[in-house]
Amino acid sequence: MNWINKRKLPAIEAIKYNGCFCIEIDDLWLALHLFFNIAQDHQINIRVLYEISNKVSMVWVYFSKVEFISSINKCNNLSSPDLNKLT
């Protein structure tokens, strides 16, 4: 299973800037660069960080390396490794 194949994202998952989806890497870089420059001089409201601690944490179920490899080998490389099998 090749996990590094280049995949084209559906438009709904792409970042949108100036009304256009950033599908090309140069467009994405420009959008992120401009957003960073706009935001760097703004004040930060750290109160949003307090909300993070109020979230319920999940318990991590431990698994072995063998279980992991077995699960990965059962996955289809054209869909997500979940029951819904979304592509």
Secondary structure, DSSP 8 states (H G I E B T S, - for coil): --TT------GGGS-EETTEE--SHHHHHHHHHHHHHHHTTS---THHHHHHHTS---------HHHHHHHHHHS-TTS-SSTT---
